[in-house]
Amino acid sequence: MRTKRYFASILLCSLSATIVAQGSGPPPPMPPPPPGLPIDSGLVVLSLVAIIYGIYKSLQMSNKTL
C-alpha cells in the first residue's frame, strides 16, 4: 500500500511538471502603433491667436480702469 502511494505521488508530481512546462501557444499579436498625429502643424497659428487675444484682453482691462 505504501509503495502505491509513493508511486502515485511521484506520478502526480511528474505530470504537474510536464503540464507547467508546456507552452501556452503563440505569443499574442502586437498592439497597433499609435496614430501619427501632427502636433506642430497649427502651433504657429495657435501662438499668434494667443498673443493677439492676450493683447486684446490687456487693452480691454486697461480701458476699464481708466
N, CA, C and O atoms as a MOPAC input file, in Angstrom:
PM7 MOZYME 1SCF
protein

 N      0.83400 1    -1.19400 1     0.00000 1
 C      0.00000 1     0.00000 1     0.00000 1
 C      0.87500 1     1.25300 1     0.00000 1
 O      0.57600 1     2.22700 1    -0.69000 1
 N      1.94700 1     1.21900 1     0.77100 1
 C      2.83800 1     2.36900 1     0.86200 1
 C      3.53100 1     2.61800 1    -0.47800 1
 O      3.74600 1     3.76600 1    -0.86500 1
 N      3.87000 1     1.56800 1    -1.16700 1
 C      4.52800 1     1.68400 1    -2.46000 1
 C      3.59100 1     2.34000 1    -3.47000 1
 O      4.03400 1     3.13500 1    -4.30000 1
 N      2.32300 1     2.01900 1    -3.40900 1
 C      1.34400 1     2.61200 1    -4.32500 1
 C      1.22000 1     4.11300 1    -4.08000 1
 O      1.08700 1     4.88300 1    -5.03200 1
 N      1.26200 1     4.53700 1    -2.82700 1
 C      1.17500 1     5.97100 1    -2.51800 1
 C      2.40400 1     6.71200 1    -3.03000 1
 O      2.28600 1     7.80100 1    -3.59400 1
 N      3.58500 1     6.12400 1    -2.83500 1
 C      4.79900 1     6.73900 1    -3.35500 1
 C      4.74600 1     6.85300 1    -4.87700 1
 O      5.08200 1     7.88400 1    -5.45900 1
 N      4.31500 1     5.76400 1    -5.49300 1
 C      4.20900 1     5.76600 1    -6.95500 1
 C      3.20100 1     6.81500 1    -7.42700 1
 O      3.45900 1     7.51100 1    -8.40900 1
 N      2.07000 1     6.94000 1    -6.75500 1
 C      1.05500 1     7.92300 1    -7.12900 1
 C      1.56800 1     9.34100 1    -6.91400 1
 O      1.30100 1    10.22600 1    -7.72600 1
 N      2.30100 1     9.56300 1    -5.83100 1
 C      2.86400 1    10.89300 1    -5.56600 1
 C      3.88800 1    11.27500 1    -6.62100 1
 O      3.87000 1    12.40000 1    -7.12300 1
 N      4.77100 1    10.36200 1    -6.96100 1
 C      5.78000 1    10.63000 1    -7.98500 1
 C      5.11500 1    10.86000 1    -9.33300 1
 O      5.53300 1    11.74100 1   -10.08500 1
 N      4.10200 1    10.09300 1    -9.64500 1
 C      3.39100 1    10.24300 1   -10.91600 1
 C      2.70300 1    11.60700 1   -10.99900 1
 O      2.79400 1    12.27700 1   -12.02800 1
 N      2.02200 1    12.02500 1    -9.94100 1
 C      1.33900 1    13.31500 1    -9.94400 1
 C      2.32800 1    14.47600 1   -10.02100 1
 O      2.07100 1    15.46600 1   -10.70500 1
 N      3.44600 1    14.35800 1    -9.32900 1
 C      4.45900 1    15.42000 1    -9.38900 1
 C      5.05500 1    15.53200 1   -10.78000 1
 O      5.26600 1    16.63900 1   -11.27400 1
 N      5.32900 1    14.40700 1   -11.41700 1
 C      5.91000 1    14.44600 1   -12.76000 1
 C      4.89500 1    14.96500 1   -13.77800 1
 O      5.27100 1    15.65800 1   -14.72200 1
 N      3.62200 1    14.64000 1   -13.59900 1
 C      2.59500 1    15.15100 1   -14.51100 1
 C      2.41600 1    16.65700 1   -14.34500 1
 O      2.23700 1    17.37600 1   -15.32800 1
 N      2.46500 1    17.13200 1   -13.11100 1
 C      2.29400 1    18.56400 1   -12.90200 1
 C      3.47400 1    19.32800 1   -13.49800 1
 O      3.28100 1    20.41700 1   -14.04000 1
 N      4.68300 1    18.79200 1   -13.41300 1
 C      5.84600 1    19.43800 1   -14.01600 1
 C      5.72300 1    19.44700 1   -15.53400 1
 O      6.11700 1    20.41900 1   -16.17900 1
 N      5.19300 1    18.40000 1   -16.10200 1
 C      5.00900 1    18.33500 1   -17.54900 1
 C      3.95100 1    19.33000 1   -18.00800 1
 O      4.10800 1    19.96700 1   -19.04900 1
 N      2.89100 1    19.46600 1   -17.24700 1
 C      1.81400 1    20.38900 1   -17.61700 1
 C      2.29600 1    21.82800 1   -17.53300 1
 O      1.96600 1    22.63800 1   -18.39900 1
 N      3.06500 1    22.16000 1   -16.51600 1
 C      3.56900 1    23.51900 1   -16.35700 1
 C      4.59200 1    23.84200 1   -17.43800 1
 O      4.68000 1    24.98900 1   -17.87600 1
 N      5.36300 1    22.85700 1   -17.87400 1
 C      6.43200 1    23.08200 1   -18.83500 1
 C      5.91100 1    23.32100 1   -20.24600 1
 O      6.65800 1    23.81600 1   -21.09000 1
 N      4.68200 1    22.99500 1   -20.52400 1
 C      4.15100 1    23.17900 1   -21.86800 1
 C      3.88600 1    24.64900 1   -22.12900 1
 O      3.48600 1    25.38900 1   -21.22900 1
 N      4.11100 1    25.06900 1   -23.37300 1
 C      3.87200 1    26.45200 1   -23.76700 1
 C      2.38800 1    26.73400 1   -23.88500 1
 O      1.56800 1    25.82000 1   -23.97500 1
 N      2.06300 1    27.99100 1   -23.88200 1
 C      0.65200 1    28.37700 1   -23.95500 1
 C      0.23200 1    28.70500 1   -25.38100 1
 O     -0.87100 1    29.20800 1   -25.59300 1
 N      1.07600 1    28.43700 1   -26.34800 1
 C      0.73200 1    28.72000 1   -27.73400 1
 C      1.53700 1    29.89500 1   -28.26300 1
 O      2.50200 1    30.32500 1   -27.63100 1
 N      1.15400 1    30.40300 1   -29.39200 1
 C      1.89800 1    31.52400 1   -29.96600 1
 C      1.70400 1    32.78900 1   -29.13600 1
 O      0.68600 1    32.94100 1   -28.46000 1
 N      2.67400 1    33.69400 1   -29.18500 1
 C      2.52500 1    34.93100 1   -28.40700 1
 C      1.39300 1    35.78500 1   -28.96800 1
 O      1.05900 1    35.67500 1   -30.14800 1
 N      0.80700 1    36.62600 1   -28.14000 1
 C     -0.29400 1    37.46600 1   -28.62000 1
 C      0.21800 1    38.47000 1   -29.65100 1
 O      1.39300 1    38.83600 1   -29.62700 1
 N     -0.64600 1    38.91300 1   -30.54700 1
 C     -0.20100 1    39.87300 1   -31.56700 1
 C      0.16600 1    41.21500 1   -30.94400 1
 O     -0.34300 1    41.59200 1   -29.88900 1
 N      1.04800 1    41.91300 1   -31.61400 1
 C      1.48900 1    43.22500 1   -31.13800 1
 C      0.33000 1    44.22400 1   -31.26500 1
 O     -0.46000 1    44.12900 1   -32.20300 1
 N      0.22100 1    45.18100 1   -30.33000 1
 C     -0.83600 1    46.19300 1   -30.44800 1
 C     -0.53100 1    47.11600 1   -31.62400 1
 O      0.63000 1    47.26400 1   -32.00500 1
 N     -1.54400 1    47.73200 1   -32.19800 1
 C     -1.30300 1    48.62100 1   -33.33300 1
 C     -0.51000 1    49.84600 1   -32.89500 1
 O     -0.61200 1    50.27400 1   -31.74500 1
 N      0.26900 1    50.40600 1   -33.79400 1
 C      1.04500 1    51.59500 1   -33.42200 1
 C      0.12200 1    52.79100 1   -33.20800 1
 O     -0.97400 1    52.83100 1   -33.76700 1
 N      0.54800 1    53.75800 1   -32.40800 1
 C     -0.29200 1    54.93300 1   -32.19000 1
 C     -0.42600 1    55.73500 1   -33.47600 1
 O      0.46100 1    55.69500 1   -34.32900 1
 N     -1.52500 1    56.45900 1   -33.61900 1
 C     -1.70500 1    57.22900 1   -34.84300 1
 C     -0.66300 1    58.34400 1   -34.93500 1
 O     -0.27700 1    58.93000 1   -33.92300 1
 N     -0.22100 1    58.62200 1   -36.13100 1
 C      0.79000 1    59.65000 1   -36.33300 1
 C      0.15400 1    61.01700 1   -36.50500 1
 O      0.08900 1    61.54100 1   -37.61700 1
 N     -0.31200 1    61.59000 1   -35.41700 1
 C     -0.95900 1    62.89000 1   -35.49200 1
 C      0.08600 1    64.00000 1   -35.45100 1
 O      0.96900 1    63.97600 1   -34.59400 1
 N      0.00500 1    64.96800 1   -36.35300 1
 C      0.97000 1    66.06300 1   -36.32200 1
 C      0.65900 1    67.02100 1   -35.17100 1
 O     -0.49800 1    67.38200 1   -34.95100 1
 N      1.67700 1    67.42100 1   -34.45400 1
 C      1.48900 1    68.33600 1   -33.33300 1
 C      1.81800 1    69.76400 1   -33.74500 1
 O      1.17600 1    70.70400 1   -33.27600 1
 N      2.79600 1    69.94000 1   -34.60400 1
 C      3.31200 1    71.26600 1   -34.88900 1
 C      2.67200 1    71.94800 1   -36.09500 1
 O      3.11500 1    73.03500 1   -36.46600 1
 N      1.67200 1    71.37400 1   -36.71300 1
 C      1.13200 1    71.98100 1   -37.92900 1
 C      0.38800 1    73.28500 1   -37.63700 1
 O      0.46800 1    74.21100 1   -38.44500 1
 N     -0.31500 1    73.39600 1   -36.54400 1
 C     -1.06000 1    74.60600 1   -36.23300 1
 C     -0.49800 1    75.35600 1   -35.04700 1
 O     -1.16800 1    76.22300 1   -34.48700 1
 N      0.72600 1    75.03600 1   -34.65600 1
 C      1.31000 1    75.63200 1   -33.45900 1
 C      1.59900 1    77.11800 1   -33.63400 1
 O      1.41300 1    77.89600 1   -32.69900 1
 N      2.04700 1    77.51700 1   -34.80900 1
 C      2.34500 1    78.93600 1   -35.06500 1
 C      1.05800 1    79.74600 1   -35.04600 1
 O      1.00900 1    80.82400 1   -34.45300 1
 N      0.02700 1    79.23900 1   -35.68500 1
 C     -1.25700 1    79.94300 1   -35.72700 1
 C     -1.84500 1    80.04800 1   -34.32300 1
 O     -2.37200 1    81.09300 1   -33.94200 1
 N     -1.75300 1    78.97300 1   -33.56500 1
 C     -2.26700 1    78.98100 1   -32.19400 1
 C     -1.51800 1    79.99000 1   -31.33600 1
 O     -2.13200 1    80.69000 1   -30.53000 1
 N     -0.20100 1    80.07500 1   -31.49700 1
 C      0.59300 1    81.04800 1   -30.74000 1
 C      0.20600 1    82.47200 1   -31.10700 1
 O      0.06700 1    83.32200 1   -30.22800 1
 N      0.03200 1    82.74100 1   -32.39200 1
 C     -0.36100 1    84.08500 1   -32.82200 1
 C     -1.73000 1    84.47000 1   -32.27800 1
 O     -1.92400 1    85.59600 1   -31.82000 1
 N     -2.67000 1    83.54700 1   -32.32700 1
 C     -4.00400 1    83.82000 1   -31.80400 1
 C     -3.93400 1    84.07800 1   -30.30400 1
 O     -4.62200 1    84.97000 1   -29.80600 1
 N     -3.11800 1    83.31800 1   -29.57300 1
 C     -2.98400 1    83.51900 1   -28.13500 1
 C     -2.36900 1    84.88300 1   -27.82700 1
 O     -2.80600 1    85.55300 1   -26.89100 1
 N     -1.37000 1    85.30400 1   -28.58900 1
 C     -0.75200 1    86.61100 1   -28.37200 1
 C     -1.73700 1    87.73300 1   -28.66400 1
 O     -1.83400 1    88.69300 1   -27.90000 1
 N     -2.46300 1    87.61400 1   -29.76200 1
 C     -3.45000 1    88.63900 1   -30.12600 1
 C     -4.54700 1    88.71300 1   -29.06700 1
 O     -4.96800 1    89.80500 1   -28.68600 1
 N     -5.00400 1    87.57600 1   -28.59700 1
 C     -6.03800 1    87.55200 1   -27.56600 1
 C     -5.52300 1    88.15700 1   -26.25700 1
 O     -6.25800 1    88.86800 1   -25.57100 1
 N     -4.27100 1    87.87900 1   -25.91500 1
 C     -3.68200 1    88.45500 1   -24.70800 1
 C     -3.57500 1    89.97100 1   -24.80000 1
 O     -3.84900 1    90.67300 1   -23.82700 1
 N     -3.17500 1    90.48400 1   -25.97000 1
 C     -3.09900 1    91.92800 1   -26.16300 1
 C     -4.49200 1    92.54100 1   -26.08400 1
 O     -4.67700 1    93.59800 1   -25.48000 1
 N     -5.46300 1    91.88100 1   -26.69000 1
 C     -6.84600 1    92.36900 1   -26.66100 1
 C     -7.36200 1    92.45200 1   -25.22900 1
 O     -7.96000 1    93.45400 1   -24.83600 1
 N     -7.12800 1    91.38900 1   -24.44700 1
 C     -7.61300 1    91.37100 1   -23.06600 1
 C     -6.89000 1    92.41700 1   -22.20900 1
 O     -7.51000 1    93.06300 1   -21.36400 1
 N     -5.58600 1    92.58300 1   -22.42600 1
 C     -4.85900 1    93.58800 1   -21.64100 1
 C     -5.32300 1    94.99700 1   -21.98700 1
 O     -5.41000 1    95.85100 1   -21.10500 1
 N     -5.62000 1    95.24800 1   -23.25100 1
 C     -6.15800 1    96.56400 1   -23.63700 1
 C     -7.55700 1    96.77900 1   -23.06700 1
 O     -7.91600 1    97.87700 1   -22.64300 1
 N     -8.32100 1    95.71400 1   -23.06900 1
 C     -9.68100 1    95.78700 1   -22.52800 1
 C     -9.64800 1    96.07200 1   -21.02400 1
 O    -10.45600 1    96.85700 1   -20.52900 1
 N     -8.71900 1    95.43800 1   -20.29100 1
 C     -8.59200 1    95.66400 1   -18.84300 1
 C     -8.08300 1    97.07200 1   -18.54900 1
 O     -8.51600 1    97.69900 1   -17.58300 1
 N     -7.16200 1    97.57500 1   -19.38200 1
 C     -6.62300 1    98.92600 1   -19.13300 1
 C     -7.68300 1    99.99500 1   -19.43500 1
 O     -7.68500 1   101.04700 1   -18.79700 1
 N     -8.57600 1    99.74400 1   -20.39000 1
 C     -9.64400 1   100.69100 1   -20.70400 1
 C    -10.69500 1   100.72700 1   -19.59100 1
 O    -11.30700 1   101.77100 1   -19.36500 1
 N    -10.91500 1    99.61700 1   -18.89600 1
 C    -11.88800 1    99.57500 1   -17.80900 1
 C    -11.39300 1   100.33900 1   -16.59900 1
 O    -12.19500 1   100.93800 1   -15.88300 1
 N    -10.10200 1   100.33600 1   -16.35400 1
 C     -9.56100 1   101.00400 1   -15.17400 1
 C     -9.45300 1   102.51300 1   -15.38000 1
 O     -9.35800 1   103.25100 1   -14.40000 1
 N     -9.46500 1   102.99200 1   -16.62000 1
 C     -9.37000 1   104.43400 1   -16.87200 1
 C    -10.68900 1   105.04700 1   -16.72500 1
 O    -10.82900 1   106.25800 1   -16.89600 1

